[in-house]
């Protein structure tokens, strides 16, 4: 339900429901939406549990949202089959979901398309959330050696 609400927030497709033109606001169609997300590994491909390391969260971008899962694009092939996926809502509150990897497909330009199915809501501890937010800050700070581009 929480994942479906995030999907509804990112879409204006509920407008016909509000206007009385549709019986329900939800549908099973995918919604192309780009949102920056973070993925934290939990289980490797052999099913061995990996201690989630919130300081090693991997960035990804959504391209497809559905009620039960999310499709993401990322620059690396995954070696785990269960991830905690951190997705921001419209108020910039991070919602975390434990998701199973359903497929990985290589795309042009060195990208990977990954299909994830949401299994449960993940409730981080205060320490885990602090580590994750610290990682967000460090990852978004440009390195001193990077040059600024002016277009």
Secondary structure, DSSP 8 states (H G I E B T S, - for coil): -HHHHHHHHT-STTHHHHTTS-S-S--SS-B----EEEEEEEEETT--B----GGG-EEEEEEEE-SSEEEEEESS--SEEEEEEEEE-TTS-EEEEEEEEEEEEEEGGGEEEEEEEEEEE----HHHHHHHHHHHHHHHS--TT------
